[in-house]
């Protein structure tokens, strides 16, 4: 894939995320990585999705050094880089602020896999990474445990982090996290205490 194609893929995904209501205006951030050259293509800080073009996408190396950035890279660049380090199979990352998933993040409560839709992101409970200030190195480090056995996690008081084999697949994982969070929230609201047995999801994973 060429430089501009990486940038266009990030723009398409960021715009789609906003259209689907997973993030509003300038919130959230998205990236993809060129593993051959260790370059991360990430959305810029402070640019609305409406204005966003491929020429605005920032490029940084795996140490966070700017390679090409007409605008300042997202403040979460260190979190994206660390996710790529701990998930070597990942080629894309989506960080969203979708409402129901963020509600659980604000409660510090993991999202149980109450529906077969959870199989799309591994079928495990979505864990919560401990709070650290947005854009901080502490936040980049807080995700390690939460992503150990999963491609998705919650950022306490903050939102959702999802990795995938492309930035589009990362967004799809974030979409499914929000869908499961929506269902789990309403099950809790009606005092449901029994949920989909984990062995059913395990059998689906092994099918």
Residue pairs with C-beta under 8 A, 6 or more apart in sequence:
1 9
1 34
3 59
4 54
6 32
6 34
6 39
6 41
6 57
7 41
7 54
7 55
7 57
8 54
9 32
9 41
9 92
9 166
9 167
9 168
10 30
10 31
10 32
10 41
10 42
10 43
10 54
10 57
10 167
11 52
11 53
11 54
11 57
12 168
13 30
13 92
13 94
13 167
13 168
13 170
13 171
14 28
14 29
14 30
14 43
14 49
14 52
15 49
15 52
16 171
17 23
17 28
17 30
17 49
17 94
17 96
17 171
17 174
18 24
18 25
18 28
18 49
20 175
21 98
21 99
22 28
22 94
22 96
22 97
22 98
22 171
22 174
22 175
22 178
23 96
23 97
23 98
23 159
24 97
25 48
25 49
26 46
26 47
26 48
26 49
27 97
27 159
28 94
28 95
28 96
28 97
28 159
29 42
29 43
29 74
29 76
29 80
29 95
30 42
30 43
30 92
30 93
30 94
30 95
30 167
30 170
30 171
31 40
31 41
31 42
31 43
31 74
31 80
31 92
31 93
31 167
32 40
32 41
32 91
32 92
32 93
32 166
32 167
33 39
33 40
33 41
33 84
33 90
33 91
33 92
34 40
34 41
35 91
38 61
38 62
39 59
39 60
39 61
39 67
40 59
40 60
40 61
40 62
40 77
40 80
40 81
40 84
41 57
41 58
41 59
42 57
42 58
42 59
42 60
42 73
42 74
42 77
42 80
43 52
43 57
43 58
43 73
43 74
44 52
44 56
44 57
44 58
44 69
44 70
44 71
44 72
44 73
44 74
45 71
45 72
45 73
45 74
45 75
46 71
46 72
47 56
47 71
55 70
56 70
56 71
58 66
58 68
58 69
58 70
58 71
58 72
58 73
58 74
58 77
59 66
59 67
59 68
59 69
60 66
60 67
60 69
60 73
60 77
60 81
61 67
62 81
62 84
62 85
63 81
64 77
64 78
64 81
66 73
74 80
75 134
75 135
76 95
76 134
76 135
76 139
78 135
78 136
78 137
78 139
78 140
79 95
79 139
79 140
79 143
79 161
80 93
80 95
81 140
82 140
82 141
82 143
82 144
83 90
83 93
83 143
83 147
83 161
83 163
84 90
84 93
86 143
86 144
86 147
87 147
87 151
87 163
89 165
90 151
90 163
90 164
90 165
90 170
91 164
91 165
91 166
91 167
92 163
92 164
92 165
92 166
92 167
92 168
92 169
92 170
92 171
93 161
93 162
93 163
93 164
93 167
93 170
94 160
94 161
94 162
94 164
94 167
94 170
94 171
94 173
94 174
95 155
95 159
95 160
95 161
95 162
96 159
96 160
96 162
96 171
96 174
96 178
97 158
97 159
97 160
98 159
98 160
98 174
98 177
98 178
98 181
99 178
100 178
100 181
100 182
100 185
101 111
101 126
101 154
101 159
101 160
101 174
101 177
101 178
101 181
102 154
102 158
102 159
102 160
103 181
103 185
104 110
104 111
104 126
104 128
104 154
104 181
104 184
104 185
105 128
105 154
105 155
105 156
105 157
105 158
105 159
105 160
106 156
106 157
108 128
108 156
108 157
109 128
110 125
110 126
110 127
110 128
110 154
111 125
111 126
111 154
111 177
111 180
111 181
111 184
112 125
112 184
112 195
113 119
113 123
113 124
113 125
113 180
113 195
113 196
113 198
113 201
114 180
114 183
114 184
114 187
114 195
114 196
115 179
115 180
115 183
115 196
116 196
116 200
116 201
116 204
117 176
117 179
117 180
117 183
118 124
118 176
118 180
118 201
119 201
119 204
119 205
120 172
120 173
120 176
121 150
121 151
121 152
121 162
121 173
121 176
121 177
122 149
122 150
122 151
122 152
122 205
123 201
123 202
123 204
123 205
124 149
124 150
126 150
126 152
126 153
126 154
126 177
126 180
126 181
127 145
127 146
127 150
127 153
127 154
128 146
128 153
128 154
128 155
128 156
129 139
129 142
129 143
129 145
129 146
129 147
129 153
129 154
129 155
129 156
129 161
130 142
130 156
131 142
131 155
131 156
131 157
131 158
132 138
132 139
132 141
132 142
133 139
134 158
139 155
142 155
143 153
143 155
143 161
146 153
146 154
147 153
147 161
147 163
151 162
151 163
151 164
151 170
151 173
152 160
152 161
152 162
152 163
152 173
152 174
152 177
153 160
153 161
154 160
154 161
155 161
160 174
160 177
160 178
162 170
162 171
162 173
162 174
162 177
163 170
163 173
164 170
164 171
164 172
164 173
184 195
187 195
